[in-house]
Amino acid sequence: MKKSGLLNSEITKVLADLRHTDQVVIGDCGLPVPENVKEIDLSLKLGTPSFKEVFDLLIEDMKVESAVLATEIKENNPKVESHIRNQIEGISYVSHEEFKVLTQQAKAIIRTGEATPYANILLQAGVIF
């Protein structure tokens, strides 16, 4: 049994299998999941677990090269955007509609219980060497 860090076996497996440029999405409870993408549903109720909780744990274990956010987060959810910007670099922005198209290439989408607008991020894996 693991002693610390991420305990969710599905997330741990996805992270272990990532290669350079592979992508993982953390989404709010309303983000649609394309049929061909693995969904890891962590939602328990509105707000639980929060986007921030899942994001913070994930980036402890994942080498992030870059990230994509919806442009709409800037105006509609500045607290979550600020939290992300304080944690990682290499952020680019696309429309929310384009963001949803990009999720089709993700290795997995992790669904949180987050119920604030545009609390979604696409994380691209870097390399550790």
N, C-alpha and C positions, 0 to 999 in steps of 0.2 A: 504494500500500500504506500502511495506517495505520502510524504511528510508535510509538504507545503506547496505553495503555488497553486496553479489551476488543478482542481480536482475532477473537473468534468472530463470524462474519458473521450468523448467525441471531439471536443475542442482540442485536447492534448494530441489526439491522433491526427487531426487536420494540420495542426502546427508542425508536428514531426514530419509530415509528408510534404510540406511546402518546399518548393525550389525557387530559385531566383526569378523574380517577376510574377510568381503566382499571387493570386489575390484572395482576400477574405473580406467579407462585409460584416459590419456590426450594424444592425438596424433597429429602428423603433418598432413598436408592435403593429404598425400599419404598413410597413414596407412590403410590397408584394415580392414573392419568391418565385423566380422562374422554375418551371417544372423540371428542368434538367440540372438544377443546382441543389446541392445538399442543404437541407434546413436543419439547424440545431436550435430548437425552440426552448429558451430558458424562461419565457414569460410565466409569471405566477398570477399577477393581477396588475392593474394599471399602475405603472411606476416601479414595479418590482420584477426583476432587478433593474436598476437604472442603467442608462447608457453609460454614464461615467464609471460605475462599478465594473461593468464588463470591459469597457475600453481600458481602464487602468490595469486590470489583471492581464488582459491580452497583451498589451505592449510590454509588460514585464518579461514575457516569454518569447515574443516575436521580434525579429530584426526587421524593422520597417524602413523601406527605402523611400517610399513616397505614399501620399494619400490623396484621395479625391473626396470633396464635399460638394453638396448642392449649393449653388450661389445663394439660394433663398435662405440658408441658415444665417447668413450675415445679418439680415434684417429681422428674421422671425425667431431666432434662437441664439442671440449673442452670448449667453452664458455658456452654452455647450460649445460653441465655436471657440470662445476664449480658452476654455479648459483644454480643448484639443490643441490649439496653437501653442499653449504653454508646455505641452508634452512632446510634440513631434514637429519636425521641419519637413519641407518638401511637399507642401499642400497646394493642390490646384483645385479649381472650381469649375463646375459645369452646371447646366440647368438641371433641375430635379428630373425632368423627363429624360435627359441624356444619362443621368446617374442611373436611373432604372434600367436603361439599355446596357450600361457597363456591367451591371450586376450579373448579367447572363454569362459572363466569363469567369465568375468567381468559383473558387473551389468549394466554398460554403458561405452561407448567410446565417449569422447568429442573431436570432430574434430575442430582443430584450422586452421588458414590460414598459419601456419608456413611452410616455404619452405626451411628449412635447414635439413641436413641428421640426421636421428636417433633421432629427437626431440620428443621422446615418453617416457611415464612413466606409469607404473602400480603402483597404490597406494593402499595399503592394510589398511583397517580401523582398528583402535585400539579402546579401550574403554576409556571413560572419567572418570571412577572411579577406 
